[in-house]
């Protein structure tokens, strides 16, 4: 093998539980099922989405040091030498990568042993298998199709939830999802349900303008990829069916999918599922090629679906069973919101010195601290939106950061030699000893060499190597 480059993507949970008494599928059995699935969808990938070409790709399945693969138009073979040049050791149960195999572009799925949760009698049309396997199409679409969208070259994609954290925003998006599901399940009342969807979209945009602005790229990217994922599963079930037959099977498949994988809200889940449902509904009302071309030009599927729909407030339900589980799922919101608010106050307070370091986000991990949910967040800072990190553990020189809130800024002009920077507001005790700052706090410990300056009345400490 030569010139194999791999991109590690995201964790994929396998949702098919294997009964203790059932015979587990062998790695080769699952490999053949998966590679057959990918081959079938590769032949019709451009029907799933214009420009999504998989027929010329090598598909690879890796488990326990063994690799099975299928070259375009070929048979399934085993070639473990692939692993000599591929390293997907991310600690995740499932990884996706996109290597070159003998000069041909590929799509690789790698399972970490032991992680086969399918039985020996699993069929290629079983719902649990289709849900699992279709993620291969989702990730391949990101890598091979969306990488060609010019609109994505111009926008910045943010990670994480958006400040301020709003339970109402999550609730409105969940109601929007439900309205779209109802429009799909009840075509005779589709106009009514779409008017309700337009109402919930309007409400969300009014109370969460930051989310609306920041989430555009995420909604565009994840919604269209989820559409491809769902359509791929339905196409396997609708072999030799008419267009009407396919649409009926797609509707049932989507309903079964969300019965098994509940959509309770959350930033990424909302972007994926709302956009996917909008796309599926567009298929029944507009020319699929036309609306997909509009999406590739930057239009959201949801806006294409609802831009001419008059919002109508639905009748209020007295017994709303969704709010309580949503509140339980988002129980971390109050403490996390308070932590983010304090970070922004400290970052904007000229009395609080700022430590400016080269961005440390690429070499970090996260730990939850108390009731605060660690991870990426998006916050307003100096009239722009930027990334914040809660619970990050990172190392810069001899300084260890273990949970102290941080801000990332893509460009700063105050510290020579530092462009993309991580900002640490020093709202806690520290000592200055010559060119060094010394910290002895639980969340910040060690020393760092700095140069000091005062800019607009604020002390800046610029990290030095």
N, C-alpha and C positions, 0 to 999 in steps of 0.2 A: 504494500500500500504506500502511496505517497501523497504528500500535500493534503492531509486530512485535517480540516478545520471544523471545530464543533462549537456550537452555541448552546449553552445550557439554558433552558427556559424555565418553566414553572412546574410546581408540584401538581400531580394528577392523582386523585384518590380513586381507587378501584372500588366501586360501590356494590359489587356482587359478592355477598357473603357466601362462603362455602360451608355447608353443613359438615359437622365433625365426622359423620359416617360416610360421606360421599367420596368417591375417588377423585383426586385432584387431577386436573389436566396436566399433561407433561409439558415441559417448555417447548418441545417441538410441535405438539398439538396446537398450543396457543399461538406459536409463531406462524404456523400455516394458516390458521383462522385469520389472524391479523393481516398477514401479507396478502391473502386472497381478498380481504375487505379493501385494502389499499389499492390493489390492482383493479378491482371493479370500479372504484371511484376515480381512479386515475384516468380511465378510459373516457369518463364523462365529466372530468373536472372543469373543462371550459363551459360545459352546460350549467355547472353550479355557479360559476362566476366568470365573466369575460376576462381573458388574460391569465387565468389560473391554470397553468399547464403542469400537470404531474405525470403525463404519459411517458415523458423522457427521463424520469427520475428513477434511481435505484431505491428500493425500499428495504430497510434493514431492521431486524429484531434481535436484541441482545438480552441474554439472561444467563447469569452464573458462569460467565467466561465463554459462552457459546454465542455465535452469531449466525442467524439464518437470513438469507437475502434473496431478493428477486430483481434481476436486471430487466429493463424494458423488453417486454415480449418474451422473456425467458422463464425457465423453470426455477423452483425454489432450490437453492443450494446452501450448504454450510461453509463458511469461510471465517474461521476464528482469527485469522491474521489481521482482520480489521482492527482488533483491539490493541494491536501493537502501536497504533498511531492515534487512538481515541481515548480520551480520559474524561469521563462524565462523573467523577467522584464528587458529587455535591452533597451527599447525605440525604437526598430526597429518595422517595420510594420509586418514582418514575421520572426519567429525564428524556428530553427530546434534543436531538442534535441534527446538524445538516452538513455531513461530511462529503468529501469527494471520494468516490470509489472507482478506481481504475479510470480516472479522468471524467467520470460521470457524476453529476450532482445527485445527492441522496437525501433521504428522510430516515432518520434513525430513532427508534424508541428503545430505551434501555431500562429494564426492570432490575431493581436491586433484590437479590435473593434474601429470604424467601418471600415472595410477593405475588404468587399465582393464586388468585381467589376465584378461579373458575373450575368447574367440574369437567370430567372427561367427556361427558355427554353434551357439553355446551354446543349450541347450534349457531351458525352465522347470523341467524335472524332473531336470536334471543335479545330481549330489550336491554338487559344489563350489559351484554357484550357490545351491542351497537353503541350504547352511551359511552362506554369506555373507549372503544376503538375510534369513534368519530373525533376524539380529541387529536388524533394524528392529523386529520384534515385541518382542524382548527389551527394547529401550530404551523403546519406547512403553508397555510394560507397567509399567516403573518409573515413568514420568511420569504416565500417565493412570489406571492402576489402583491401584498401591500408594500413591499420594499420598492415597487415600481410606481407607487402613487406619488405624484409630484406634490400634491397638497400636503402630504405628511412631511415633506422636506422643510416646509416653511413654518410649521408649528412646533411648539415645545410640549412634550408630554410629561405630565406630573404624576407622581406616585403618591397614593394614600388619600385619606379623607381630607375634606376641605374645612378650614376654620371660617366661621364658627360651626361647631358640631351641632346639628339640629335634628332632634327626634321628629319634628314635624316634616322636615324635608324627606327623611327616610319613609315616613308614613305616606306622604303624597306620592312618592315614587312607587311605593308598593301598591297603592290604589290605582295608579296609572298602569302598572303591570296587570293587575286584575281586570281592568277595563279592556285591555288589549286581548287578554285570554278569553273574556266573554265575547268580544267581537269575533274572534276566531271560532269559538264553539257554537255561537248562535248567529249564523249568517243572516237569518230573517230579521234580526234586530241589530245588525251590525252598525247602522247609522247612529242609533241611540247610544250604543256602547262607545263608539268612536267620539261622539260629542262629550261623553263623560271623560274619556281619556284626554281630550283637549282641555277640559276643565282642570283636571289634576296636573297636567303639564303647565298650564297657566299659573296655578297656585304655587307649584314648585319654583318656577322661574321668578315669581314675585318675592318669595321669602328667602331664596338661596341664589342670589345673582352671582356670587363668587363661584359656587358649584357649577352653575350654568356655563360660566366663562371658562373655567379651568377644565371642566369635564368634556369639552367639545371633542378633543382628539381621542380621549379614552372611549367616548360613546361611539365615535366613528369607527375606530379600529376594532374594539371588542364586539360591538353590535354586529358588524358585518361578518366577523369571523365566527361568531356564534350562529348566525344564520347559515353559513356554509356547513358548520358542524351538524345542525339539525337537519338540513336538507339532505346531507350525505346519508345519514341514518335512514331517512324516509325513502330515499331512492333504492336502497338495498331491498326494502320491503315491497317496493312497487315495480319490480321487474316485469316488463311486458304489459304494463298497465297503460290505459289512456291518460291524457292530461287530467281529466276529471277524476279518474281513479287514483292518480298520484296525489292530487290535492286532498282527497278524502283521507288517504292513508297518512299524508303529512299532518293533517289536523289531528288525527287520532294519535299519531306518534308523539307530537308535541304535548298533547294532553297527558299521555302516559309518562313521558319524560318528566314533566313537572309534578306529576303525582309521586314519582319516585324521588326526585330531587327538589325539595321544597324551595321556593324563592321567598326568603324572609327578609330580604333587604341586604344592604351593604353596598359599598361603592362599586367594586368590580362586578359583582353579581347584577346590579341594576343596569350598568352599562351594557353588559352582554345580553341579558335577557330581554330588556325593553327593545333594544335595537334589533335583535333577532325576530321578535314577534312582529315588529313594524315591517320588516322585510318580508316575512311570510304573508302578511296581510296585503302588502303591495303586490305580491305575485298574483293575487286574485283580482286586483283592481287596475293594474297598470302593466304595460309591456315590461317584462323582467329585464330585458337588455337596456331599455331606456332608463329605468330608475337606478339600475346598478351603475350605469355610466355617470349619472348625476351624483351618486355616492362617491365615486372615484374622483369627481371634481370638487368634493367637499361638502355636499349636502347630507345631512343626517337622515337616515331612513324614517325616523319619527316625524321630522318636519315635512318630508315629502308626503307622508301619509295624512298628516293633520293640518297642513297649512291652509286648507280651504274648509275646514270643519269648524262650525260655530260651537264654542264651549257651552256646555249645559251642566249645571250643578246637579248631581244625583240626589235622590231622596236620602236623608240622613238615616243611617241604621242605628237603632237603639242598642242592639246587642252586637257590638263590634268586637269580635274575638281576636283580631289581629294586633291590637295595640299592646296587650299585655305581653305576648311573646316577643314583640319587637322591643318593648321596654327592657325585658329581661336580657335580650341579646345585646342591647346597647347600654347595659348597666355601667359600663366603663366611661360613658360620655361625661358625666359631671366632673369627675376627678381629672380626666384627660383635658377637658375644656379649660379647667382652672390652671392646669400646668402650662398649656399653650398660651393662655392669657398672660400669665406671669412672665413667660419667655419673651413675649412681644413687648410687654411693659419695660422689662430690663434692656431689651435690645434698642428701644427708642429713648431711654433715659440717658441723657448726656452725662449724668453724674456716675453712671456705671461704666467702668472701663471695659473695652472690648479686646479680646484676644483673637487675632486674625491668623488662621492657619490654612495651609493648602487643604483642599477638600479631602476629607477622610472617609467619605461615604462608600468608596469602592472596596475598602478593606476593613469592614466593620461587621458587627453582629448586634443583636438586640436582646434585651432582657426586660421583662415586665417589672415595674417598680410599684408595689402596693396595688391600688385600684387603677393605676394609670396603664393604658394599653400602649405598649411600645410599638415603634415602627415609624413609617414615613407619614408626614402630614403636609398639607399645603396651606400657607399662611400669607397674609398681606404684609409686605415690608417695603418701605420707601416707595410707595405708589406702584409696586409690582407684586406679583404673586411669586412665591419662592418655596423651597422645601424646608421643612423643619423635621428634626429627628428627636424622638423621645425614647429614652431607654437605650441609647446607642452605647456600645462598648467599642472603643477605638484607641489606637496607639499612635502618637506622633512624637518621634524621637524618644525622650525619656518621660514623656507625659502620658499618663493613662487616664482616659475618660470612661467612666463606668456608670452611665445613666443620666448624666447631666444634660439638660436640653440644649440643642444646637440648632443653628440656622445655616443654610447653605445659600450662597449668592453666586450666580454664574460669572459675574464680572465685578471686580472692585479696583479702584484706582489709587488707593492710599498706601498700599504696601508693595514695594518694588519686588518683582519676582514671583508674586502670587496673583494669579488671575481668578480662577474658580476657587472660592474660599469657603471655609467653615468658620462661623463666628460663635464664640463662646462668651456671653456676657459674664463678667466677673463680679457677680452680686453676692460674693461670699469671701471669707478671709483668705488672703494669700500674702506672701512676702516677696519683696524684690531684693535680690542680692546681686549687685552689679548688673551684668547683662542677663541675668536669669530671674525667672519667676519661679517661686517655690510653692507648691500646693500640698496640703495634708488633709484634704476632705475625703469623705467616703466616696463621693462621685467623681472627684478629680484629685489625682495623686501623682507626685513626681515633679520634675523640673523641665523647663523649656527656655531656650535662649531666644531673646527678643530684642528688637529695637523699638524704642518708645517715641511717640510723637503726639502732639495735641492738634486735632482737626476740628474746627467749629466748636471749640470748647470741650471736646471730649478726648480722653486719653485712649490712644490706640497702641496696642502691643503687637507688633508684627513678628511672627515666628521666623526664626533664622535656622538654617541647617547647622 
